[in-house]
């Protein structure tokens, strides 16, 4: 008698408990994607802010060069202007790519939020078959937006690398132009392993540094 009164299935409905767990699990998954997308939006916004600051710095440098009256005293003046214009072109393209990527991440964020809402609605309106499929469709759309934004960020990263390399190449050329000859001749024009290793020429076994630059 007492065993019948305290049977667990009279107090807990296993089917109802399983349904609750499945519902909570379905709600947690979009929340994780929302958090990840928020991190992407934050990092993209930071990169965009840095690019905007970089554009303003380049614009200031270009204005100083254009209105400078002593152009003949500036080493590699024409090359400076050309490099700055080229950098402005690259960073402008980077800013537009970052804006598009941020828009994609925001679309994905909105899709995941809408997925959570539709999951909640579908849990109450179980008789409507379309609502059971709608969260899946919206979730896939959000993932595709994230994928598109990631491709844009990859393109922007490669462009950022090209921008840095262009500026460093000019700085290296300027250093070789203004540095004393006995200092400049200790370095090759390009580092080893496609610039991944230092360009300083090592002296081994009493080997002297050549008196002429490579290629001359």
N, C-alpha and C positions, 0 to 999 in steps of 0.2 A: 504493500500500500504506500509506504513512505517512498519507496523507490519510484513508483509511478508519479508521485507528486513532484519529485525533484528531477525528473527527466529533463535533460538539457534542451531537447528539441522543442519543449513547450515554452521555453523562455527565449531562445535564439532561433531565428529562421535562417538556416544556412543559405538558402537561395537569395534572401534579401541581403545578407552580409556579402555574398559574392558579387551581387549587383552593385553594392555600394563601393566595394574595393575596385571593381572595374571602372566605375564612374570616376573615382578619385584618380586612378591611374591615367585615364584618358585626359583628365584636366591638368595633371602635372606635366605631361609631355609638352604641350604648347607653352607652358610656363618656362620650361628650360630653354626652349627655342627663343622665347621672348627675351630672356636674360642674355643669351648668346648674341642675339641680334642687337641688343642695346649696347653691348661691348663693342661690336663692330661699328655702330653709329658713332660712339664716343671716340674711338681711335681715328675714324675717318674725318670727323669734325676737327680733331686736333691737327691732323695732317693738312687739312684744308686751311686752317688758320696759319700754319707755318708757311704754306705756299703763298698766301696773300701777303704775309710779312716780307717774304722773299721778293715778290713782285715790287713792292714799295721800295725795298732797298736797291734793287736793280734800276728802278726808275730814277731814284736819287743819284746813283752813280752815273747813269747815262746823262742826266741833266748837267752834272758837274763837268763831265768831259766835253759836252757840246759847247757849253758857255765858257770854257777855259780858253784864255787868250794865248797862253804859252804852250801851245800844242806841240811845238818842236822839242820842248824840253821833256815831254812825257815819253818814256820808252814804249815802243810798240803801240803808238796811239791808235792807228787804224785797226790793228788787231784787237785792241781793247774794246773799241766801239762795236766791232763785228761780233766779238764773243758775247758782249752784254746783250746785243740785239737777239742773238741766237738763244741765249739763256732766257730772255723774256718770252720768246716764242715757245720754248719748251715748258716753262712754268705756267704760262697761260693755258696751254693744252692740258697740263696736269690739273690745274684748278677746275677746268671743265669736266675732266674725267672724274675727279673726286666728287663734284656736285652730282653727276649722274649716278655714281656709285652710292652716294648717300641717299639719293632718292630711291634707288633700288632697295636699300636696306630698310628704309621707312615703309616702302610698300610691303616688304616681307614682314616687318613688325606688325603692321596693320592686319595682314593676313593671319598671323598667328593669334592675335587678339580676337579677331573674328572667328577663328577656329574654336577657341575656348567658349565663346558665346554660343556658337551653333551646337557645340557638344552639350552644353547645359540645356538648350532648347530641345534638342533631340532626345534627351533623357526623359523629358516630361511628355513630349508628343511622339510617343513610340509608334502610333498607328500610321504616321505619315512616313512613307518609305523614303521619299526624297531627302528628308532631313537626316536620315541615317547615313546617307552618302555625301551630303553637302560638306561636312567637316573634313572629309578626306580630300575632296576636290580643292577646298580652300587651303588646306595644309600643304598639298603638293604645289599649289601656286606660290605659296610663301617660300617654300624650299627653292623653287626655280628662280624667284627674285634674289634670294641669297646667292645662288650659283652665278647669276648674271653679275651681281655686284662684286663677287669674288674675282671674276674674270677681269672686270674693270680695274680692280685694285692691283691685280697682277700686271696689267698693262701700265698702270701708273707707276708701279714700283720699278719696272724696267726703264721707263722714261726718266724717273728720278735718278737712277744709276747713270744713265747717259748724260744727264745734266751735270752731275757731280764729276764725271770723267772729263767732260768738256772743260769745265772750270779748272780742274786740276792740271789738265794738259797745258792750258794757257799759263797757269801759275808756274809750271815747270819751265815752260819756254821763257817766261819773263825772268825767272831766276838764273837761267843759263845766259840770258842777255846782259844782265846787270851785275852778276857775280864776277869776282876776279877770275882770271883764266886758270890760275893754279887750283882754284876750288872747283870750278865747273868741269875741268878735265878729269876729275876723280869720279865722275858719274857718267853712265851711258845715257843715251837719249831715251831709251825705254828700259824699264826693269825687266828682269828675267821672268819667264813663265807668264807672258802677257801682262806684265805689270803687277803680278801678285807678289813678287819678291822685290826687295830693295834694289835700286839702280846703282848703288855705289860699287865701284870696281875694286875687288879685293886683290891685294898683292900677295902672291904666294911664291916662296922660294926665291925671294929677291927680285921678282919680276917687277919691272917699273911700269908706272902708269903711262900710256901712250901720250905723246905730245900733241896729237891731233884728235879731234872729236871723231867718233864713228861716223862714217859716211862722207867725211871731208877728203 
